[in-house]
């Protein structure tokens, strides 16, 4: 029998903002979402969560850089345990802007690009809303 047939489906719990912040600090890869002329776009980026802000690096010549110069964006990070059918997801909604040098954390705590190319534009996403959910095993 399936989990659905036995009634042993995971329970969904809302996460408090403090827990969302703590979970954001545990991962290094998430997804940035923005709108372009054809509709919503989601792009994976590596990041750090520092001083209450999501900070990531992108190419200054990319479409993403063009769209995230100064405006609304969202960011999502999650963890899934497929075997246990549990996990969590955190959504950050806020304002993305190019980070100034004085706004950056110390060099050792900045995000390090994983992909080749000149990813030297730091973008910071200042949250105006954090939300999250957790799937808890029955």
C-alpha positions as a printed Julia matrix, in Angstrom:
138×3 Matrix{Float64}:
  0.0    0.0     0.0
  1.08   3.57   -0.66
  1.59   6.18    2.04
 -1.57   7.88    0.85
 -3.6    4.66    1.19
 -2.37   4.01    4.73
 -2.97   7.62    5.8
  0.69   8.14    6.62
  1.26  11.32    4.64
  3.59  14.01    5.94
  2.1   16.91    7.88
  2.72  20.49    6.69
  3.89  23.0     9.32
  4.38  26.73    8.84
  7.83  27.95    9.9
  8.39  31.0    12.09
 10.5   33.78   10.65
 13.39  33.01   13.02
 13.49  29.4    11.84
 13.37  30.55    8.2
 16.43  32.71    8.86
 18.25  29.84   10.57
 17.5   27.46    7.68
 18.63  30.02    5.08
 22.04  30.03    6.75
 22.42  26.23    6.38
 22.49  26.03    2.57
 24.65  27.47   -0.19
 22.49  27.02   -3.32
 19.05  28.47   -3.94
 16.96  29.92   -6.74
 16.31  33.54   -7.65
 13.03  34.38   -9.36
 12.21  37.47  -11.37
 10.02  38.51  -14.27
 11.22  39.13  -17.78
  9.13  40.08  -20.85
  8.17  36.43  -21.37
  7.12  35.79  -17.76
  8.6   34.4   -14.56
 12.16  33.04  -14.65
 13.93  31.0   -11.96
 17.74  30.78  -11.89
 19.9   28.73   -9.5
 22.65  30.67   -7.7
 25.04  30.0    -4.87
 24.64  32.43   -1.99
 25.3   33.35    1.6
 22.79  34.58    4.14
 24.54  37.31    6.07
 23.18  40.1     8.28
 19.61  39.24    7.34
 20.22  39.48    3.59
 20.68  37.0     0.78
 23.89  37.77   -1.11
 24.88  36.15   -4.41
 27.27  36.81   -7.3
 26.38  36.9   -10.98
 27.88  38.08  -14.25
 27.33  41.81  -14.68
 26.55  41.17  -18.36
 23.85  38.55  -17.8
 20.11  38.88  -18.32
 19.75  38.24  -14.6
 21.96  41.26  -13.81
 19.85  43.39  -16.12
 16.62  42.32  -14.42
 17.91  42.47  -10.84
 19.6   45.85  -11.02
 17.12  47.41   -8.64
 13.73  45.82   -8.11
 11.47  43.15   -6.76
 12.69  39.57   -6.65
 12.21  36.41   -4.68
 14.53  33.66   -3.56
 13.83  30.1    -2.5
 15.91  27.45   -0.83
 14.86  24.04    0.32
 15.89  20.62    1.53
 14.19  17.39    0.51
 14.63  13.87    1.86
 12.98  11.83   -0.87
 13.24   8.54    1.02
 11.61   9.9     4.17
  9.25  12.11    2.1
 10.06  15.09    4.33
 11.78  18.42    3.9
 11.44  22.14    4.18
 11.25  25.2     1.94
 11.9   28.88    2.67
 10.72  31.74    0.44
 12.26  35.22    0.62
 10.44  38.12   -1.04
 12.17  41.43   -1.21
 14.17  44.02   -3.04
 17.25  43.12   -5.06
 19.99  45.67   -5.63
 23.62  45.72   -6.67
 25.69  45.62   -3.51
 28.18  48.39   -2.88
 31.66  47.45   -1.67
 31.04  48.74    1.84
 27.87  46.6     2.08
 29.73  43.33    1.48
 30.75  40.99    4.28
 34.41  40.13    4.82
 36.06  38.36    1.88
 36.03  34.94    3.55
 32.26  35.0     4.03
 31.2   36.18    0.56
 29.62  33.74   -1.87
 32.1   31.96   -4.14
 30.93  31.24   -7.69
 30.82  27.6    -8.73
 30.61  28.22  -12.48
 33.31  29.67  -14.67
 33.08  33.2   -16.02
 33.26  36.67  -14.54
 30.7   36.56  -11.75
 31.89  39.66   -9.97
 28.58  41.48   -9.5
 27.3   41.07   -5.94
 23.53  41.32   -5.6
 21.82  41.56   -2.24
 18.22  40.7    -1.64
 16.77  42.59    1.31
 13.78  40.62    2.59
 10.46  42.28    3.26
  8.74  38.92    3.79
 10.04  35.5     4.88
  7.88  32.4     4.92
  8.46  28.68    5.02
  6.96  25.25    5.42
  8.21  21.92    6.69
  6.93  18.46    5.81
  7.0   16.37    8.98
  6.85  12.59    8.8
  3.71  11.03   10.26
